[in-house]
Amino acid sequence: MFCTRIGIDLKKHFISLKKEVFRKTIHICTAFVPLFIHFYKIPAIICLVCAAVLYSISEILRLKGVCVPLISSITVAAARKRDDNKFVLGPVTLVLGIVLCSILWKEPFSTVGIFSLAFGDGLASLAGKTFGRVEVPLTGGKTAAGSLTCFAAVFISGFFVLNNSILCFFLALVATLIEGLPLKDYDNVLIPVVIGGLSQFFYLHM
C-alpha cells in the first residue's frame, strides 16, 4: 500500500513537471520576441495581439465543450491543476506583458523587461519544480531554488544587454521579489513592465 502510494505520488509529480516544462518552454521562447520587435515592431505587436484574441476565443469555446484543433490541445497540455475547468489566463497575461513593455519602453530596455519574463520567470519555475525543497514563507509555495534561479537569470540576461552590473543586480532583486509574490499569472504583466521601466529610468539617470 505504501509503495503504491509512493508510485502514485511520483506519477503525479512527473505529470506536473512535464506540464511545467512544456509551459515554460513556451515562456522561454518569448525571448525571441525582441528580435522581431527590433525589425518589425508594429507587425510583431499586431501578430501578438491577434494571437491573444484567437487564443481567448479558443478558450471560451473550449469551456463550452467545443475544441479548437491544436490550440485547445496545447492549452490542456500546459494547464496547471489550478486551471481545471477555468479560463487559462497565462497566455493572455504573457502577451499583455510583452506588448505593454514593447510599447511603453524604448529598446534596449524593453528587451531587458522581456528577457526578465522569459528567462527569470520561466527558469525560476522549472528550477523550483525540479530542485525546490525549501519554500519561501508568504509566497504561496515559491522555493528558494526558484528565487535564486530567477535572480541569476535576470542578472545575466540584463547584463548581456546593458553591461551594467550594479543596475542589473538591482533589477534582478526587484524581479525576484515580484516573481516571489503570490500573483498567479499576473506576474507575466508586472515583471516585464516594471523591470523594463526601471531599467530605462535608472540607466538614463545614473
C-alpha positions as CSV (number, residue, x, y, z in Angstrom):
1,M,0.0,0.0,0.0
2,F,2.8,2.4,0.9
3,C,4.8,1.6,-2.2
4,T,1.6,2.1,-4.3
5,R,1.1,5.5,-2.8
6,I,4.7,6.5,-3.5
7,G,4.2,5.3,-7.1
8,I,1.1,7.4,-7.5
9,D,2.8,10.5,-6.0
10,L,5.8,10.1,-8.3
11,K,3.5,9.8,-11.3
12,K,1.6,12.9,-10.3
13,H,4.9,14.8,-9.8
14,F,6.2,13.6,-13.2
15,I,3.0,14.7,-14.9
16,S,3.1,18.1,-13.2
17,L,6.8,18.6,-14.1
18,K,6.1,17.6,-17.7
19,K,3.3,20.2,-17.9
20,E,5.6,22.8,-16.4
21,V,8.5,22.0,-18.8
22,F,6.1,22.3,-21.8
23,R,4.5,25.5,-20.4
24,K,7.8,27.2,-19.6
25,T,9.4,26.2,-22.9
26,I,6.7,28.4,-24.5
27,H,7.6,31.1,-21.9
28,I,11.3,31.0,-22.6
29,C,10.7,31.1,-26.4
30,T,9.3,34.7,-25.9
31,A,13.0,35.7,-25.6
32,F,12.9,35.7,-29.4
33,V,10.2,38.4,-29.5
34,P,12.6,41.4,-29.1
35,L,14.4,40.4,-32.3
36,F,11.1,40.6,-34.2
37,I,10.2,43.8,-32.3
38,H,13.5,45.4,-33.4
39,F,12.9,44.8,-37.1
40,Y,9.1,44.7,-37.4
41,K,7.7,46.4,-34.3
42,I,4.2,47.2,-35.4
43,P,3.6,43.9,-37.3
44,A,5.0,41.9,-34.4
45,I,2.7,43.6,-31.9
46,I,-0.3,43.1,-34.2
47,C,0.5,39.4,-34.5
48,L,0.9,39.1,-30.7
49,V,-2.5,40.8,-30.1
50,C,-4.2,38.7,-32.8
51,A,-2.7,35.5,-31.2
52,A,-4.1,36.5,-27.8
53,V,-7.5,37.2,-29.3
54,L,-7.6,33.9,-31.2
55,Y,-6.5,32.1,-28.0
56,S,-9.2,33.8,-25.9
57,I,-11.9,32.8,-28.4
58,S,-10.5,29.2,-28.3
59,E,-10.6,29.1,-24.6
60,I,-14.2,30.4,-24.4
61,L,-15.2,27.7,-26.9
62,R,-13.2,25.0,-25.0
63,L,-15.1,25.8,-21.8
64,K,-18.3,25.4,-23.7
65,G,-17.2,22.0,-24.9
66,V,-16.0,23.0,-28.4
67,C,-12.4,22.1,-29.0
68,V,-10.4,24.2,-31.5
69,P,-7.8,22.0,-33.2
70,L,-4.2,22.4,-31.9
71,I,-4.9,25.4,-29.7
72,S,-7.2,23.6,-27.2
73,S,-4.8,20.6,-27.2
74,I,-1.8,22.8,-26.3
75,T,-3.8,24.6,-23.6
76,V,-4.8,21.3,-22.0
77,A,-1.2,20.0,-22.2
78,A,0.1,23.1,-20.5
79,A,-2.6,23.9,-18.0
80,R,-1.9,23.6,-14.2
81,K,-4.2,21.9,-11.8
82,R,-5.5,25.2,-10.5
83,D,-6.7,25.9,-14.1
84,D,-9.0,22.9,-14.2
85,N,-12.4,24.0,-15.7
86,K,-11.3,27.6,-15.9
87,F,-10.1,30.1,-18.5
88,V,-6.3,29.5,-18.6
89,L,-5.2,33.1,-18.3
90,G,-1.4,32.6,-18.6
91,P,-1.0,33.1,-22.4
92,V,-3.1,36.3,-22.3
93,T,-1.1,37.9,-19.5
94,L,2.1,36.7,-21.2
95,V,1.2,38.6,-24.4
96,L,-0.1,41.6,-22.5
97,G,3.1,42.0,-20.5
98,I,5.3,41.7,-23.7
99,V,3.1,44.1,-25.7
100,L,2.9,46.7,-22.9
101,C,6.7,46.5,-22.3
102,S,7.3,47.0,-26.0
103,I,5.0,50.0,-26.3
104,L,6.0,51.7,-23.1
105,W,9.7,51.4,-23.1
106,K,12.5,52.0,-25.7
107,E,15.0,49.5,-26.8
108,P,17.1,48.0,-25.3
109,F,15.1,48.5,-22.1
110,S,12.0,46.7,-23.4
111,T,14.4,43.8,-24.3
112,V,15.6,43.7,-20.7
113,G,12.0,43.5,-19.4
114,I,11.0,40.7,-21.9
115,F,14.2,38.8,-21.1
116,S,13.4,39.1,-17.4
117,L,10.0,37.5,-18.1
118,A,11.3,34.8,-20.5
119,F,14.4,33.7,-18.5
120,G,13.7,34.9,-15.0
121,D,10.2,33.8,-14.5
122,G,10.5,30.8,-16.9
123,L,13.6,29.2,-15.4
124,A,12.6,30.0,-11.9
125,S,9.5,27.8,-12.1
126,L,11.5,24.9,-13.7
127,A,14.2,25.1,-11.0
128,G,11.6,25.3,-8.3
129,K,9.7,22.3,-9.6
130,T,12.9,20.3,-10.2
131,F,15.2,21.2,-7.3
132,G,13.0,23.2,-4.9
133,R,13.0,21.8,-1.4
134,V,12.9,24.9,0.8
135,E,9.8,27.0,0.5
136,V,10.0,30.8,0.9
137,P,7.4,32.0,3.5
138,L,4.4,34.1,2.3
139,T,5.0,33.3,-1.4
140,G,2.3,30.7,-2.0
141,G,4.7,27.8,-2.4
142,K,7.6,29.5,-4.2
143,T,11.0,28.0,-3.4
144,A,14.5,29.3,-2.6
145,A,15.9,27.4,-5.6
146,G,13.4,29.1,-7.9
147,S,14.1,32.5,-6.5
148,L,17.8,32.2,-6.8
149,T,17.4,31.0,-10.4
150,C,15.2,34.0,-11.1
151,F,17.8,36.3,-9.7
152,A,20.7,34.8,-11.6
153,A,18.7,34.6,-14.9
154,V,17.6,38.3,-14.8
155,F,21.1,39.5,-13.8
156,I,22.9,37.6,-16.5
157,S,20.3,38.4,-19.3
158,G,20.2,42.0,-18.2
159,F,24.0,42.3,-18.1
160,F,24.1,40.8,-21.6
161,V,22.0,43.7,-22.8
162,L,23.1,46.7,-20.6
163,N,26.6,45.8,-19.4
164,N,25.9,47.4,-16.1
165,S,26.4,45.1,-13.1
166,I,25.1,47.5,-10.4
167,L,21.9,48.2,-12.3
168,C,21.4,44.6,-13.2
169,F,21.8,43.5,-9.6
170,F,19.1,45.9,-8.6
171,L,16.8,44.8,-11.5
172,A,17.4,41.1,-10.6
173,L,16.5,41.8,-7.0
174,V,13.2,43.5,-7.9
175,A,12.3,40.8,-10.4
176,T,12.9,38.1,-7.8
177,L,10.7,39.9,-5.3
178,I,7.9,40.3,-7.9
179,E,8.2,36.6,-9.0
180,G,8.0,35.6,-5.4
181,L,4.7,37.3,-4.8
182,P,1.6,35.0,-5.0
183,L,0.3,36.8,-8.1
184,K,-0.5,33.7,-10.1
185,D,-0.3,34.6,-13.8
186,Y,-0.3,38.4,-13.3
187,D,3.5,38.4,-12.7
188,N,3.6,37.9,-16.5
189,V,2.5,41.5,-16.8
190,L,4.3,43.1,-13.8
191,I,7.8,41.6,-14.4
192,P,8.4,42.9,-18.0
193,V,6.7,46.3,-17.4
194,V,8.3,47.1,-14.1
195,I,11.8,45.8,-15.0
196,G,11.7,47.4,-18.4
197,G,10.6,50.7,-16.9
198,L,13.2,50.7,-14.0
199,S,16.0,49.8,-16.4
200,Q,15.1,52.7,-18.7
201,F,14.7,55.2,-15.8
202,F,17.9,54.3,-13.9
203,Y,20.1,53.7,-17.0
204,L,19.3,57.1,-18.3
205,H,19.7,58.9,-15.0
206,M,22.7,57.2,-13.5
